[in-house]
């Protein structure tokens, strides 16, 4: 089964969550600022059906009509300000720029969205293109679209649906499998979190993928089957493979959000599928995901301005497309990025899909909660009864000792289970993953639980059951044993056996 389904891939581009908030570009590099000229800013509103979108139209002070570009957001609740500097530079070079607040943010209406299929976000960008066509200052045959990261896929989708979009500029686009795995590797390195914690987060992502998409869009059985990943040179993106407009695609060589080499290969192969040779690829050295200057490409690094020539390369390419289209480079690449090897990691986790999918993990969680919680409550009630009735010195039968031992183990397992859910929530944060010190040592009680659970199971096997047990009590006993048996591999799967994370 292929993992090239567009909605699922877009989750990997962001899932669950918006983690490109901190990658906006608040300043223009000095060498490009010097050539800026005056421009006009017009506060505007346009509509996607009943949703009002607020923005700014930056118009050059030069001869009309102007070519124009719609700037499409990356993931996260971003406003027009994240794209103001780039938009102002375009306007200073004679290209009108429309920047706007993403739906649900700033002065725009609607509800903020971050999950696929991004239909509303695509239609928002198309509404912006439609608005530009109505402006007398804009040349309707010279409108393009610019997309950062997630905005690259949105821009490509919009371009396949509208002939009014004549060219595409994309920055940091993910056109390959494994972006979220690659991103998380670098994010956990930044925060100094261990590989075991990253592994916990990756497994949580596996469950989230199947929960939000497979169970909704595919058959239930497909959530258990490992997916196959074609090598980057064979990868075909379902949207980019239908793009016919000229494309300028730019990446930072130090990008730690998306695997650059794999994305470049994926874009080339996808455009070849569309018989589109009108593309240029630029990989800028000393540049990060959003083309900002960087020495390491570190995630959430302080902004230091665009890499030299980044914005100028974009506007020069647009002017060539408009004024001398026959001279527009075809199938041209500048710069190089080394492969990341992310596909090997994806394959490893796909082998765990039969166990790590949401169906299995959810069922296990329900079973554990039922068994451990009911035993814990019963143990507390029994203990309180003995204290109230002052039965501390009453001799216990062997079966009662086994019952107390079982309830104690179940109480420990319940605490571990609760702490584990908290840990998953903390490390699954795709902006600021964390793990308090006391949770780092969660594998210690996990190891104790493993030994105690195995001992308890041996004791239960050797303990004779009373013939007077009711059917319900026998069912409860079977469920308890089943929960204890399945809890040991569960602890192993989530790295809960050992000394620390």
C-alpha positions as CSV (number, residue, x, y, z in Angstrom):
1,X,0.0,0.0,0.0
2,X,1.4,3.4,-0.9
3,X,1.7,6.2,1.5
4,X,1.2,8.9,-1.1
5,X,-2.4,9.7,-0.2
6,X,-2.6,13.5,-0.1
7,X,-4.6,14.1,3.0
8,X,-2.4,11.7,5.0
9,X,0.7,13.3,3.8
10,X,-0.5,16.7,4.8
11,X,-1.0,15.4,8.3
12,X,2.7,14.5,8.3
13,X,3.4,17.9,7.1
14,X,1.8,19.2,10.3
15,X,-0.7,16.5,12.0
16,X,-1.9,17.2,14.6
17,X,-0.5,20.3,15.2
18,X,1.1,23.6,14.0
19,X,4.8,23.6,14.5
20,X,6.0,26.2,12.0
21,X,4.8,29.2,14.0
22,X,8.3,30.3,14.9
23,X,9.7,30.2,11.4
24,X,8.3,33.5,10.1
25,X,10.6,36.1,8.5
26,X,10.4,39.4,10.3
27,X,13.2,41.2,8.5
28,X,14.7,41.6,5.0
29,X,18.5,41.2,4.5
30,X,20.3,44.5,4.3
31,X,21.7,44.1,0.8
32,X,18.2,43.8,-0.5
33,X,16.7,46.6,1.7
34,X,19.0,49.2,0.0
35,X,17.3,48.8,-3.4
36,X,13.8,49.2,-2.0
37,X,11.6,52.0,-3.4
38,X,8.3,53.4,-2.1
39,X,5.1,51.5,-2.3
40,X,1.5,51.9,-1.2
41,X,-0.3,49.8,1.3
42,X,-4.1,49.3,1.0
43,X,-6.1,47.6,3.8
44,X,-8.4,45.1,2.0
45,X,-11.0,42.5,2.6
46,X,-12.1,39.6,0.5
47,X,-14.4,36.7,1.0
48,X,-14.4,32.9,0.7
49,X,-18.1,32.4,0.7
50,X,-19.2,33.8,4.1
51,X,-15.7,34.0,5.6
52,X,-14.1,37.5,5.6
53,X,-10.4,37.5,5.1
54,X,-8.5,40.7,6.0
55,X,-5.2,41.6,4.5
56,X,-3.0,44.2,2.9
57,X,-2.3,44.9,-0.8
58,X,1.1,46.3,-1.3
59,X,1.2,48.2,-4.6
60,X,4.4,49.5,-6.3
61,X,4.6,53.2,-7.2
62,X,5.4,52.6,-10.8
63,X,3.6,52.1,-14.1
64,X,0.4,50.1,-14.0
65,X,-0.8,47.4,-14.3
66,X,1.4,45.3,-12.0
67,X,2.2,41.7,-11.8
68,X,1.1,40.3,-8.4
69,X,1.7,37.5,-6.0
70,X,-0.5,36.0,-3.3
71,X,1.5,35.0,-0.2
72,X,0.2,31.7,1.3
73,X,0.9,30.9,5.0
74,X,2.9,28.0,6.4
75,X,1.3,26.0,9.2
76,X,0.3,27.8,12.4
77,X,-2.1,30.6,13.2
78,X,-0.2,33.2,11.2
79,X,-1.1,36.8,10.3
80,X,0.0,39.0,7.4
81,X,2.9,40.3,9.5
82,X,4.8,37.1,9.0
83,X,5.0,37.9,5.3
84,X,5.2,41.6,5.3
85,X,8.9,42.0,4.8
86,X,8.9,39.6,1.8
87,X,5.8,41.3,0.4
88,X,7.3,44.8,0.8
89,X,10.4,43.7,-1.1
90,X,8.3,42.3,-3.9
91,X,6.4,45.6,-4.0
92,X,9.7,47.5,-4.1
93,X,10.6,45.6,-7.2
94,X,7.5,46.4,-9.1
95,X,5.5,43.3,-8.1
96,X,2.3,43.8,-6.1
97,X,1.9,41.6,-3.0
98,X,-1.2,40.4,-1.3
99,X,-0.6,39.4,2.3
100,X,-3.5,38.4,4.6
101,X,-4.4,37.1,8.0
102,X,-5.0,33.3,8.0
103,X,-8.6,32.4,8.7
104,X,-9.3,32.5,12.4
105,X,-6.3,34.8,13.1
106,X,-5.7,38.5,13.2
107,X,-8.7,40.4,11.7
108,X,-9.8,37.5,9.5
109,X,-13.0,35.6,10.3
110,X,-13.6,31.8,10.2
111,X,-12.1,29.1,12.3
112,X,-8.4,28.4,12.4
113,X,-7.5,25.1,10.8
114,X,-4.4,23.1,10.7
115,X,-5.4,19.6,9.5
116,X,-5.9,18.2,6.1
117,X,-7.5,18.3,3.6
118,X,-7.0,22.0,3.8
119,X,-9.9,22.6,1.5
120,X,-10.8,25.9,3.2
121,X,-7.1,27.1,3.1
122,X,-6.9,26.3,-0.6
123,X,-10.1,28.1,-1.3
124,X,-8.9,31.1,0.7
125,X,-5.9,31.4,-1.5
126,X,-8.1,31.1,-4.6
127,X,-10.4,33.8,-3.2
128,X,-7.3,36.1,-2.9
129,X,-6.4,35.4,-6.6
130,X,-10.0,36.2,-7.6
131,X,-9.8,39.5,-5.6
132,X,-6.6,40.5,-7.4
133,X,-8.2,39.9,-10.8
134,X,-10.8,42.6,-9.9
135,X,-8.3,45.3,-9.1
136,X,-7.6,47.7,-12.0
137,X,-4.0,48.0,-10.8
138,X,-3.2,44.3,-11.4
139,X,-2.5,42.6,-14.7
140,X,-4.8,39.7,-14.6
141,X,-2.6,37.5,-16.8
142,X,0.4,38.0,-14.4
143,X,-0.8,36.7,-11.1
144,X,1.3,34.1,-9.2
145,X,1.2,32.4,-5.8
146,X,3.9,32.1,-3.2
147,X,3.8,29.4,-0.5
148,X,6.0,28.6,2.5
149,X,6.2,25.1,3.8
150,X,2.7,23.8,4.2
151,X,1.7,26.8,2.0
152,X,3.7,25.1,-0.8
153,X,1.2,22.2,-1.0
154,X,-1.7,24.6,-0.7
155,X,-0.3,26.8,-3.5
156,X,0.2,23.7,-5.7
157,X,-3.3,22.5,-5.1
158,X,-4.7,26.0,-5.9
159,X,-2.7,26.1,-9.1
160,X,-4.1,22.9,-10.3
161,X,-7.6,24.4,-9.9
162,X,-7.2,27.8,-11.4
163,X,-5.7,28.9,-14.8
164,X,-5.6,32.4,-13.3
165,X,-2.4,31.3,-11.3
166,X,0.4,31.7,-13.9
167,X,3.4,30.8,-11.8
168,X,4.4,29.3,-8.4
169,X,7.1,30.2,-6.0
170,X,7.5,27.8,-3.1
171,X,9.9,27.9,-0.1
172,X,10.7,25.0,2.1
173,X,8.1,22.7,0.5
174,X,7.7,19.1,1.7
175,X,7.5,16.9,-1.3
176,X,8.6,13.7,0.2
177,X,7.7,11.1,2.8
178,X,8.9,11.4,6.4
179,X,8.9,15.1,7.1
180,X,7.5,14.9,10.6
181,X,10.0,12.2,11.5
182,X,12.9,14.3,10.2
183,X,11.6,17.4,12.0
184,X,11.1,15.6,15.3
185,X,14.6,14.2,15.2
186,X,16.0,17.7,15.0
187,X,13.5,19.1,17.5
188,X,14.4,16.5,20.2
189,X,18.1,17.2,19.6
190,X,17.5,20.9,20.2
191,X,15.7,20.3,23.5
192,X,18.2,17.6,24.6
193,X,15.7,14.8,24.9
194,X,16.8,11.2,24.6
195,X,16.2,8.9,21.7
196,X,13.9,6.8,23.9
197,X,11.6,9.8,24.4
198,X,11.7,10.6,20.7
199,X,10.7,7.0,20.1
200,X,7.7,7.4,22.4
201,X,6.7,10.5,20.4
202,X,7.1,8.7,17.1
203,X,4.9,5.8,18.3
204,X,2.3,8.3,19.5
205,X,2.4,9.8,16.0
206,X,1.8,6.4,14.5
207,X,-1.3,6.0,16.7
208,X,-2.5,9.6,15.8
209,X,-2.1,9.0,12.1
210,X,-4.4,5.9,12.2
211,X,-6.8,7.5,14.6
212,X,-7.5,10.6,12.5
213,X,-7.2,9.2,9.0
214,X,-7.1,5.5,8.5
215,X,-10.2,4.8,10.5
216,X,-12.1,7.6,8.7
217,X,-10.8,7.2,5.1
218,X,-9.9,3.6,4.7
219,X,-11.0,0.2,5.8
220,X,-10.3,-0.9,9.4
221,X,-8.0,-3.7,8.3
222,X,-5.7,-1.2,6.5
223,X,-4.7,0.3,9.9
224,X,-2.8,-2.9,10.6
225,X,-0.9,-3.2,7.3
226,X,2.5,-1.6,6.9
227,X,2.8,1.0,4.2
228,X,5.4,1.1,1.5
229,X,7.6,4.1,0.8
230,X,9.1,4.5,-2.7
231,X,12.6,5.9,-2.9
232,X,12.8,9.6,-3.3
233,X,13.7,9.4,-7.0
234,X,10.5,7.4,-7.6
235,X,8.2,9.4,-5.4
236,X,5.2,11.1,-7.1
237,X,3.3,13.7,-5.2
238,X,-0.4,13.5,-6.1
239,X,-0.8,17.3,-6.3
240,X,2.6,18.5,-7.7
241,X,2.3,15.8,-10.4
242,X,-0.6,17.9,-11.9
243,X,1.1,21.3,-11.8
244,X,1.7,22.8,-15.3
245,X,2.7,26.3,-14.3
246,X,6.4,27.4,-14.1
247,X,7.8,26.7,-10.7
248,X,10.6,28.3,-8.7
249,X,11.3,26.1,-5.7
250,X,13.7,27.2,-3.0
251,X,15.1,25.5,0.1
252,X,17.7,26.3,2.7
253,X,20.5,23.8,2.7
254,X,20.4,23.6,6.5
255,X,16.6,23.0,6.7
256,X,15.7,21.0,9.8
257,X,12.0,20.9,9.1
258,X,11.8,19.0,5.8
259,X,14.3,16.6,4.2
260,X,15.6,18.8,1.4
261,X,17.3,16.3,-0.8
262,X,14.3,14.0,-0.8
263,X,11.9,16.9,-1.4
264,X,14.0,18.1,-4.4
265,X,13.9,14.6,-5.9
266,X,10.2,14.3,-5.2
267,X,9.4,17.6,-6.8
268,X,11.5,16.8,-9.9
269,X,9.9,13.4,-10.3
270,X,6.4,14.8,-9.8
271,X,6.8,17.6,-12.3
272,X,8.2,15.1,-14.8
273,X,5.0,13.2,-14.3
274,X,3.1,16.3,-15.4
275,X,5.5,16.8,-18.3
276,X,6.5,20.1,-16.8
277,X,10.0,21.2,-17.6
278,X,9.5,24.8,-16.6
279,X,11.1,24.6,-13.1
280,X,14.1,26.0,-11.3
281,X,15.4,24.7,-8.0
282,X,17.6,26.7,-5.7
283,X,19.2,25.3,-2.5
284,X,20.8,28.2,-0.6
285,X,23.8,27.6,1.6
286,X,23.7,29.0,5.2
287,X,19.9,29.1,5.1
288,X,17.3,27.5,7.2
289,X,13.7,26.4,6.5
290,X,12.3,29.8,5.8
291,X,15.5,30.9,3.9
292,X,16.7,32.8,6.9
293,X,20.5,33.2,7.5
294,X,21.7,30.4,9.8
295,X,24.9,28.5,10.6
296,X,23.1,25.4,11.8
297,X,19.5,25.6,10.6
298,X,18.3,25.1,14.2
299,X,14.6,25.0,14.8
300,X,13.1,28.1,16.4
301,X,16.4,29.9,15.9
302,X,16.3,33.7,16.3
303,X,15.7,35.5,12.9
304,X,18.7,37.2,11.4
305,X,17.3,38.1,8.0
306,X,17.0,36.4,4.7
307,X,19.9,34.6,3.2
308,X,21.8,36.9,0.7
309,X,20.0,37.2,-2.6
310,X,17.0,35.0,-1.6
311,X,14.3,37.6,-2.2
312,X,16.1,39.1,-5.2
313,X,16.3,35.7,-6.9
314,X,12.5,35.4,-6.5
315,X,11.7,38.8,-8.0
316,X,14.2,38.4,-10.8
317,X,12.7,35.1,-11.7
318,X,9.2,36.7,-11.8
319,X,10.4,39.5,-14.0
320,X,12.0,37.0,-16.4
321,X,8.7,35.1,-16.5
322,X,6.8,38.3,-17.4
323,X,9.2,40.1,-19.6
324,X,11.2,37.3,-21.3
325,X,9.3,34.0,-20.8
326,X,11.4,32.3,-23.5
327,X,14.5,32.9,-21.4
328,X,13.1,31.4,-18.2
329,X,15.4,28.6,-17.1
330,X,14.1,25.0,-17.5
331,X,15.0,22.0,-15.4
332,X,17.7,24.0,-13.6
333,X,19.1,23.3,-10.2
334,X,21.5,25.4,-8.1
335,X,23.0,24.1,-4.9
336,X,23.1,20.7,-3.2
337,X,21.7,19.0,-0.1
338,X,22.7,15.6,1.2
339,X,20.1,12.9,1.6
340,X,18.8,12.4,5.2
341,X,17.9,8.7,5.2
342,X,14.6,9.4,6.7
343,X,12.8,6.6,4.8
344,X,14.7,3.9,6.7
345,X,13.2,5.3,9.9
346,X,9.7,5.3,8.4
347,X,10.1,1.7,7.4
348,X,11.0,0.7,10.9
349,X,7.9,2.3,12.4
350,X,5.7,0.8,9.7
351,X,6.7,-2.6,10.9
352,X,5.1,-1.8,14.2
353,X,1.8,-0.6,12.7
354,X,0.0,-3.9,13.5
355,X,0.6,-3.2,17.2
356,X,1.0,0.6,17.4
357,X,-2.2,1.6,15.4
358,X,-5.0,3.4,17.3
359,X,-7.3,0.4,17.2
360,X,-5.0,-1.9,19.1
361,X,-3.6,0.8,21.4
362,X,-7.1,2.1,22.2
363,X,-8.4,-1.3,23.0
364,X,-5.5,-2.1,25.3
365,X,-5.9,1.2,27.1
366,X,-9.6,0.5,27.7
367,X,-8.8,-3.0,29.0
368,X,-6.0,-1.8,31.3
369,X,-8.1,1.0,32.7
370,X,-11.0,-1.3,33.4
371,X,-9.0,-4.0,35.1
372,X,-6.5,-1.8,37.0
373,X,-9.0,0.8,38.1
374,X,-11.6,-1.7,39.3
375,X,-9.0,-3.6,41.3
376,X,-7.5,-0.5,42.7
377,X,-11.0,0.8,43.8
378,X,-11.7,-2.7,45.3
379,X,-8.4,-2.7,47.1
380,X,-9.0,0.8,48.6
381,X,-12.5,-0.1,49.7
382,X,-11.3,-3.3,51.3
383,X,-8.5,-1.6,53.1
384,X,-10.7,1.2,54.4
385,X,-13.2,-1.5,55.6
386,X,-10.5,-3.3,57.5
387,X,-9.3,-0.1,59.1
388,X,-12.8,1.0,60.1
389,X,-13.7,-2.4,61.5
390,X,-10.2,-2.7,63.2
391,X,-9.4,-6.0,61.4
392,X,-5.6,-5.4,61.2
393,X,-4.7,-8.4,63.3
394,X,-7.1,-10.8,61.7
395,X,-5.2,-13.7,60.0
396,X,-5.5,-13.6,56.2
397,X,-6.2,-16.7,54.1
398,X,-3.8,-17.6,51.3
399,X,-6.3,-16.6,48.7
400,X,-6.8,-13.2,50.4
401,X,-3.1,-12.6,50.3
402,X,-3.0,-13.3,46.6
403,X,-5.9,-10.9,46.1
404,X,-4.2,-8.2,48.0
405,X,-1.0,-8.7,46.0
406,X,-3.0,-8.5,42.7
407,X,-4.7,-5.3,43.7
408,X,-1.4,-3.8,44.8
409,X,0.1,-4.6,41.4
410,X,-2.9,-3.3,39.6
411,X,-2.7,0.0,41.6
412,X,1.0,0.3,40.6
413,X,0.1,-0.4,36.9
414,X,-2.6,2.2,37.0
415,X,-0.2,4.9,38.3
416,X,2.3,4.0,35.6
417,X,-0.5,4.1,32.9
418,X,-1.6,7.5,34.1
419,X,2.0,8.9,34.2
420,X,2.6,7.5,30.7
421,X,-0.4,9.4,29.3
422,X,1.0,12.6,30.8
423,X,4.4,11.8,29.3
424,X,3.0,11.2,25.8
425,X,1.2,14.5,25.9
426,X,4.4,16.3,26.9
427,X,6.7,14.7,24.3
428,X,4.1,14.9,21.6
429,X,4.2,18.7,21.7
430,X,5.6,19.6,18.3
431,X,6.8,23.0,19.3
432,X,8.2,22.6,22.8
433,X,8.5,18.9,23.8
434,X,9.5,18.3,27.4
435,X,9.8,15.8,30.2
436,X,9.9,16.7,33.9
437,X,12.8,15.1,35.8
438,X,10.5,12.8,37.8
439,X,9.0,11.3,34.7
440,X,12.5,10.6,33.3
441,X,12.6,7.8,35.9
442,X,9.3,6.3,35.0
443,X,11.0,3.1,33.7
444,X,12.0,2.3,37.3
445,X,8.5,1.6,38.5
446,X,7.9,0.1,35.0
447,X,10.6,-2.4,35.7
448,X,9.3,-3.2,39.2
449,X,5.8,-3.6,37.6
450,X,7.2,-6.0,35.0
451,X,8.8,-8.3,37.7
452,X,5.8,-8.0,40.0
453,X,3.3,-8.7,37.2
454,X,5.2,-11.9,36.1
455,X,5.4,-13.1,39.7
456,X,1.7,-12.4,40.1
457,X,0.8,-14.4,37.0
458,X,2.8,-17.4,38.2
459,X,1.0,-17.2,41.6
460,X,-2.4,-16.9,39.9
461,X,-1.7,-19.9,37.8
462,X,-0.9,-22.0,40.9
463,X,-3.8,-20.7,42.9
464,X,-6.9,-22.8,42.9
465,X,-10.2,-21.0,42.1
466,X,-13.2,-21.5,44.3
467,X,-16.0,-23.6,42.8
468,X,-18.5,-21.1,44.2
469,X,-17.3,-18.3,41.9
470,X,-20.1,-16.7,39.9
471,X,-19.9,-16.3,36.1
472,X,-19.2,-12.6,36.4
473,X,-16.4,-13.2,38.8
474,X,-14.9,-15.8,36.5
475,X,-15.1,-13.3,33.6
476,X,-13.5,-10.6,35.8
477,X,-10.7,-13.0,36.6
478,X,-10.1,-13.8,33.0
479,X,-10.0,-10.1,32.1
480,X,-7.6,-9.4,34.9
481,X,-5.2,-12.1,33.8
482,X,-5.5,-11.0,30.2
483,X,-4.7,-7.4,31.2
484,X,-1.7,-8.5,33.2
485,X,-0.3,-10.7,30.4
486,X,-0.7,-7.9,27.8
487,X,0.7,-5.2,30.1
488,X,4.2,-6.5,30.0
489,X,4.7,-6.2,26.2
490,X,2.9,-2.8,26.5
491,X,5.6,-1.6,28.9
492,X,8.3,-2.9,26.6
493,X,6.8,-1.2,23.5
494,X,6.6,2.2,25.3
495,X,10.2,1.9,26.6
496,X,9.0,1.6,30.2
497,X,11.5,-1.1,31.2
498,X,14.9,0.1,32.4
499,X,16.5,2.8,34.5
500,X,15.4,6.1,32.8
501,X,14.4,7.6,29.5
